[in-house]
Amino acid sequence: MMQKTLKHEIKADFLLEKGMELLWSKGYNATSVNDIVMAAGVPKGSFYFYFDSKEDFAIRAIEMYFKAHFVPAKEYLMNKEVSPKQRLVDFYEYRTKVLKEELNCKMGCLACNLGSEMAEHNENIREAIWKNEEEVKSFITGVVEEAQEQGEIDPKLNAADVVAFFEDAGKGAMTTMKEMKSAYPIDNFMTMLRNFLLK
């Protein structure tokens, strides 16, 4: 029974990885279950053995995306060998590097893409994105609070508001980056962030 469960998980993860690329590049509405199973090379019927629906698939893809992208980035926030302010810069620099190098300035962020497309139309998908984003923001907020305690960031500022501003500005830069097919918006975001954090 245990082995079957593990096998089941491996197959579901494989489908998620293949389908996530499609959701990311084409969007939710333009990606069909047929597209996903064709990309994974599995029969269409088996999709529903692993997922309740396309919506269920998208929600699990969002969870996988956040784990894959936030876990390595989180290492920078947790690195106690450098100051909290520097950890914040390192964290955002790492994320920028991934966007520029791995995604070639074209893909943007899966959560931002799906959020823009689906937030008004699907409450479950909107909630899955929001919940994961809140967890990320909460973690970054903890580091901003540390920086405030150490006198590196103005303690009069609300830490959660600072992080919300960083994250919203970063989202906007990712959207414009896709429109321009250029790294300029994300480079500009980092320049402004460094000026705020390292002045």
C-alpha positions in Angstrom: 0.0 0.0 0.0 2.8 2.4 0.9 4.6 1.7 -2.3 1.5 2.4 -4.4 1.1 5.7 -2.6 4.7 6.6 -3.4 4.3 5.6 -7.0 1.1 7.6 -7.2 2.8 10.7 -5.8 5.7 10.3 -8.3 3.3 10.1 -11.2 1.2 13.0 -10.0 4.3 15.1 -9.5 5.5 14.2 -13.1 2.1 15.3 -14.5 2.3 18.5 -12.4 5.8 19.4 -13.6 4.8 18.9 -17.3 1.4 20.7 -16.9 2.9 23.5 -14.9 5.1 24.6 -17.8 1.9 24.8 -20.0 -0.1 26.7 -17.3 2.9 29.1 -16.9 3.3 29.8 -20.6 -0.2 29.5 -22.0 -2.4 30.3 -19.0 -5.3 28.4 -17.3 -8.0 28.8 -19.9 -5.7 28.1 -22.9 -4.4 24.9 -21.3 -6.7 21.8 -21.6 -6.5 18.5 -19.7 -5.7 17.0 -23.1 -2.7 19.4 -23.5 -1.4 18.3 -20.0 -1.7 14.5 -20.7 -0.1 14.9 -24.1 2.8 16.8 -22.7 3.2 14.1 -20.0 2.7 11.2 -22.5 -0.1 9.6 -20.4 -3.6 8.5 -21.4 -6.3 11.1 -20.7 -8.3 8.9 -18.4 -5.4 8.6 -16.0 -5.4 12.4 -15.3 -8.6 11.9 -13.3 -7.0 9.1 -11.3 -4.5 11.7 -9.9 -6.6 14.9 -9.9 -10.2 15.7 -9.2 -10.4 18.3 -11.9 -8.4 20.9 -13.9 -8.9 23.3 -11.0 -7.5 20.8 -8.5 -4.5 20.3 -10.8 -3.9 24.1 -11.0 -4.1 24.5 -7.2 -1.6 21.6 -6.7 0.6 23.2 -9.4 0.6 26.5 -7.5 1.7 24.6 -4.3 4.5 22.9 -6.2 5.6 26.2 -7.8 5.9 28.0 -4.4 7.8 25.1 -2.9 10.2 24.9 -5.8 10.8 28.6 -6.0 10.6 29.8 -2.4 12.5 27.1 -0.6 15.9 27.9 -2.3 15.2 31.6 -2.0 14.4 31.3 1.7 17.9 30.1 2.4 19.1 33.7 1.8 16.6 35.0 4.3 17.7 32.5 6.9 21.5 33.1 6.5 22.3 34.5 9.9 25.9 35.1 8.9 24.9 38.4 7.2 22.8 41.3 8.5 19.0 41.2 8.0 19.2 44.1 5.5 21.8 42.2 3.4 19.7 39.1 3.6 16.8 40.9 2.1 19.0 42.2 -0.8 20.4 38.8 -1.4 17.0 37.2 -1.4 15.6 39.7 -4.0 18.8 39.4 -6.1 18.5 35.6 -6.2 14.9 35.9 -7.4 15.9 38.4 -10.0 18.7 36.2 -11.2 16.3 33.2 -11.6 13.9 35.4 -13.6 16.6 36.7 -15.9 18.7 33.5 -16.4 16.3 30.6 -16.0 13.1 32.1 -17.4 14.8 34.4 -20.0 12.5 37.4 -19.0 9.6 35.8 -20.8 7.7 33.6 -18.3 7.3 35.9 -15.4 5.8 34.3 -12.3 3.3 31.5 -12.5 1.4 32.8 -9.5 1.2 36.3 -10.9 0.2 35.0 -14.3 -2.6 32.8 -12.9 -3.6 35.4 -10.4 -4.1 38.1 -13.2 -6.1 35.6 -15.3 -8.1 33.8 -12.7 -8.5 35.8 -9.4 -11.9 37.3 -10.5 -13.2 34.0 -11.9 -12.1 31.2 -9.6 -12.2 31.7 -5.8 -10.3 28.5 -5.0 -7.4 29.3 -7.3 -7.3 32.9 -6.0 -7.2 31.6 -2.4 -4.4 29.1 -3.1 -2.3 31.9 -4.6 -3.1 34.4 -1.8 -2.4 31.8 0.9 1.0 31.0 -0.5 1.9 34.6 -1.1 0.9 35.5 2.5 3.3 32.8 3.8 6.2 34.2 1.7 5.4 37.8 2.8 5.2 36.7 6.5 8.6 35.2 6.3 10.1 38.3 4.6 8.3 40.5 7.1 10.2 38.7 10.0 13.5 39.7 8.4 12.4 43.3 7.9 11.4 43.4 11.7 14.9 42.1 12.5 16.5 44.8 10.4 14.3 47.4 12.3 15.4 46.0 15.7 19.0 46.4 14.6 18.5 49.9 13.3 19.0 49.0 9.7 15.4 50.0 8.6 13.4 52.9 10.0 11.4 51.3 12.9 8.5 53.8 12.3 7.6 52.0 9.1 5.2 49.1 9.3 7.2 46.0 8.3 4.3 44.3 6.6 3.5 47.4 4.6 7.2 47.6 3.5 7.1 43.9 2.3 3.7 44.4 0.6 5.3 47.3 -1.3 8.4 45.3 -2.3 6.3 42.3 -3.5 3.7 44.5 -5.4 6.5 46.4 -7.1 8.2 43.2 -8.0 5.0 41.8 -9.4 4.5 44.8 -11.6 8.1 44.6 -12.8 7.6 41.0 -13.8 4.5 41.8 -15.8 6.2 44.7 -17.6 9.3 42.5 -18.2 7.1 40.1 -20.1 5.5 42.9 -22.2 8.9 44.4 -23.0 10.8 41.1 -23.3 13.5 42.9 -21.5 15.2 42.7 -18.1 15.0 46.4 -17.6 11.9 46.5 -15.3 13.3 43.9 -13.0 16.8 45.5 -13.0 15.1 48.9 -12.2 13.2 47.2 -9.4 16.4 45.9 -7.9 18.1 49.3 -8.2 15.3 51.0 -6.4 15.2 48.2 -3.7 18.9 48.5 -3.1 18.6 52.3 -2.8 15.9 51.9 -0.2 17.7 49.1 1.7 21.3 50.1 1.4 21.2 53.9 1.7 
